[in-house]
């Protein structure tokens, strides 16, 4: 795919406008819903891990990974396509035609894939040596239909920028799932199969909320020109999602083959906090991607560059801070929540958080490439990441056990970052090299502490945790003004901060 440069920027930089306020409101709405959802799903994971035997926990995690893979399989890139196309389109009739076409195609693909699932389910359960999996797979078609519709409708509401409705659906879905899972496991004493009820009810409620929130006219017909356009744009995104799945969840399948359900269970416990952060990141991307697409469509390149730069710093600081917290208190947290039998998962959690801090920066650049109508370049970055991750799994898991999968993910981020930076420069968007340099120096220092820090008392560990923000500001990992990206505007005067003008900084020129 050849690079087609974007139109030149306006002669004068744009000042901060109401678009920044709208961006903050969107992040607060979706992020707030996601925070509630992450907390609820984390509590559900604790309940499931404590209530089920380790082997059943491994089967449950494998089922979740299979559902995630099939949800990607029926997507065809439509979730991101809907968000970007609807954000850039102003004609209500064309918007309605696009949404209807995407929904009808989604239902058709779900029907085909569900038939394949019904046929192959017994053979998959036998091949993996998980008899309990067969009972769960019987419910896969209905859960897949609800899960995929929930995801597509979320992309539609992103495009319409109906962030409060997205947040409401997230909160209802996660709270219902927590309540029903606790009921069937703790109160009623049900087993693995009983958890299916919580999936069906929670996804069904979320689909209903998002469907009735779909604004504008509804044209129930398949517009082939619109569908073909969506497919051409979405297929590279579909491939990218497969590669992203390979980085995030293929470890589950490799661990199932190499270590059995026990290795899967330990790795899932180690990944519970990183998975929650990924869901929160998705909430931010839900606002970041259409907002960036709209800025680039209006040729507001300086405003787009400023949004990318601030996002990189905020995520770098937040994830490195969590990594430092996991180094200091990770083992205590896992023992408290999941029982002492999972204590050995703590080192893997640290490595996974460190990898996530680097991965999120690459993801922000990937969304920037997609927003500039270059999804193929984002695909190539993710192809490299997933290839290194998958190869590292087969190389490191037999040597290191389940923590080898975490190290494979970390290596994949280190390998792919230079390619993402290079593509940003080719697209005439700054890679913000100084931001990445500070992040990598801080990450290296944290990894050294992870390897060599001796056991410390609780008081000293709390002091070291509290000192991290001061050190981060001193090193330039984060700037005080960056909080304006997320803090509601009414609090900015109280914090004595002002939203900065959308102008290039020293880093943006690099």
Secondary structure, DSSP 8 states (H G I E B T S, - for coil): ----------SS-----HHHHHHHHHHHHHHHHHHHHHHHHHHHHHHHHHHS-HHHHHHHHHHHHHHHHHHHHTTTTHHHHHHHHHHH---HHHHHHHHHHHHHHHHHHHHHHHHHHHHHHHHHHHHHT-HHHHHHHTTHHHHHHHHHHHHHHHHHHHHTT-HHHHHHHHHHHHHHHHHHHHIIIIIS---TTTHHHHHHHHHHHHHHHHHHH--S----S--HHHHHHHHHHHHHHHHHHHHHHHHHTHHHHHHHHHT-HHHHHHHHHHTHHHHHHHHHHHHHHHHHHHHHHHHHHTT-HHHHHHHHHHHHHHHHHHHHHHHHHHHHHHHHHHHHHH-GGGGGGHHHHHHHHHHHHHHHHHHHHHHHHHHTT-HHHHHHHHHHHHHHHHHHHHHHHHHHTTHHHHHHHHHHHHHHHHHHHHHHHHTT----HHHHHHHHHHHHHHHHHHHH-----HHHHHHHHHHHHHHHHHHTSS-GGGGGGTS-HHHHHHHT-----S---TGGG-
